[in-house]
């Protein structure tokens, strides 16, 4: 039986309730084990991620949804975590986005930033990233 580790639970608790609902439902379905890598991220950590090339947003002139509190973004992955397996991240993203949509929540992932069902038309692949899309109806 899959369940969140204490670290995953504490990261998820820093997120918007819609993200919590989506990821709790995903784990409840027992399709795949899930690790929550990061919820809320402060400005200093965001800047570090930017300087390491792990984010396109510097946290000062361009804010990340991770910087809001509660966080409007989460980094999560299906276990086992295989960083080089982009297909695995993409499949997981479809699973999560489908669960969100079934609850009236619009999300996008770092596998398909513009939500057009093409994973090849962007330059920055951020497999574990999911965020709430505001102001869009399904």
C-alpha positions as CSV (number, residue, x, y, z in Angstrom):
1,X,0.0,0.0,0.0
2,X,1.4,3.4,-1.0
3,X,1.5,6.2,1.5
4,X,3.3,9.5,1.7
5,X,6.5,9.7,3.8
6,X,6.6,12.3,6.5
7,X,8.8,14.5,4.3
8,X,6.3,14.3,1.4
9,X,3.4,15.0,3.7
10,X,5.1,18.1,5.1
11,X,6.0,19.4,1.6
12,X,2.4,18.8,0.4
13,X,1.0,20.7,3.4
14,X,2.7,23.9,2.2
15,X,0.6,23.8,-1.0
16,X,-2.7,25.2,-2.0
17,X,-5.7,23.0,-1.0
18,X,-6.4,22.2,-4.6
19,X,-2.9,20.7,-5.0
20,X,-3.4,18.8,-1.8
21,X,-6.7,17.4,-3.0
22,X,-5.3,16.3,-6.3
23,X,-2.2,14.6,-4.9
24,X,-4.1,13.0,-2.0
25,X,-6.6,11.6,-4.5
26,X,-3.8,10.3,-6.8
27,X,-2.2,8.4,-3.9
28,X,-5.6,7.1,-2.7
29,X,-6.1,5.5,-6.1
30,X,-3.0,3.3,-5.4
31,X,-1.9,3.4,-9.1
32,X,1.6,4.6,-8.4
33,X,3.7,5.5,-5.4
34,X,4.3,9.3,-5.2
35,X,7.1,11.4,-3.8
36,X,6.4,15.1,-3.1
37,X,9.7,16.8,-3.7
38,X,8.9,20.5,-3.0
39,X,5.9,22.7,-2.2
40,X,6.6,26.2,-1.0
41,X,10.0,27.7,-1.9
42,X,11.3,31.0,-0.5
43,X,13.1,33.6,-2.6
44,X,16.6,32.6,-1.7
45,X,15.9,29.0,-2.7
46,X,14.2,30.1,-5.9
47,X,17.3,32.2,-6.8
48,X,19.5,29.2,-6.1
49,X,17.4,27.0,-8.4
50,X,17.6,29.6,-11.1
51,X,21.4,29.9,-10.9
52,X,21.7,26.1,-11.0
53,X,19.6,26.1,-14.2
54,X,16.8,24.2,-12.5
55,X,14.3,27.0,-13.0
56,X,13.7,29.7,-15.6
57,X,12.4,32.1,-13.0
58,X,14.8,34.1,-10.8
59,X,12.4,34.7,-8.0
60,X,12.8,38.5,-8.1
61,X,11.9,39.8,-11.5
62,X,10.0,36.7,-12.4
63,X,8.2,34.9,-9.5
64,X,7.6,31.2,-9.3
65,X,4.3,29.9,-8.2
66,X,6.3,28.0,-5.6
67,X,7.0,31.3,-3.9
68,X,3.3,32.0,-3.0
69,X,2.1,30.7,0.4
70,X,0.3,28.4,0.2
71,X,2.3,27.3,-2.8
72,X,0.4,27.3,-6.2
73,X,3.0,24.8,-7.5
74,X,4.4,21.5,-6.4
75,X,7.3,19.3,-7.6
76,X,6.3,15.6,-7.4
77,X,7.3,12.4,-9.1
78,X,6.2,8.8,-9.5
79,X,8.4,6.3,-7.7
80,X,10.9,5.0,-8.4
81,X,12.3,8.3,-9.4
82,X,14.3,8.1,-12.6
83,X,15.4,11.7,-13.5
84,X,16.4,10.7,-17.1
85,X,13.0,9.1,-18.0
86,X,11.0,11.9,-19.6
87,X,8.3,9.5,-20.7
88,X,7.7,8.5,-17.1
89,X,7.3,12.1,-16.0
90,X,5.0,12.7,-18.9
91,X,2.8,9.7,-18.1
92,X,2.6,10.8,-14.5
93,X,1.7,14.3,-15.5
94,X,-1.3,13.0,-17.6
95,X,-2.4,11.0,-14.6
96,X,-2.2,14.0,-12.2
97,X,-3.8,16.5,-14.6
98,X,-6.7,14.1,-15.3
99,X,-7.3,13.7,-11.6
100,X,-7.2,17.5,-11.1
101,X,-9.6,18.0,-14.1
102,X,-12.1,15.5,-12.7
103,X,-12.3,17.7,-9.6
104,X,-12.7,21.0,-11.6
105,X,-9.0,22.0,-11.1
106,X,-7.0,23.2,-14.0
107,X,-3.3,22.3,-13.7
108,X,-0.3,22.3,-16.0
109,X,3.0,20.5,-15.8
110,X,6.5,21.2,-16.8
111,X,6.2,18.5,-19.4
112,X,3.7,20.6,-21.4
113,X,3.8,24.2,-20.4
114,X,1.3,25.5,-22.9
115,X,-1.2,22.6,-22.3
116,X,-1.5,21.7,-26.0
117,X,-0.7,17.9,-25.5
118,X,2.7,18.3,-27.3
119,X,5.7,17.7,-25.1
120,X,8.2,18.6,-27.9
121,X,7.4,22.3,-28.4
122,X,9.1,23.8,-25.4
123,X,12.8,24.4,-24.5
124,X,12.6,23.8,-20.7
125,X,11.5,20.4,-19.5
126,X,10.6,20.4,-15.8
127,X,9.2,16.9,-15.3
128,X,8.3,17.1,-11.7
129,X,6.6,20.5,-11.8
130,X,2.8,21.0,-11.5
131,X,1.0,24.3,-11.0
132,X,-2.5,25.7,-10.7
133,X,-3.7,27.6,-13.8
134,X,-5.8,30.5,-12.7
135,X,-8.4,32.3,-14.8
136,X,-8.9,29.4,-17.2
137,X,-12.0,27.3,-17.4
138,X,-12.1,23.7,-18.5
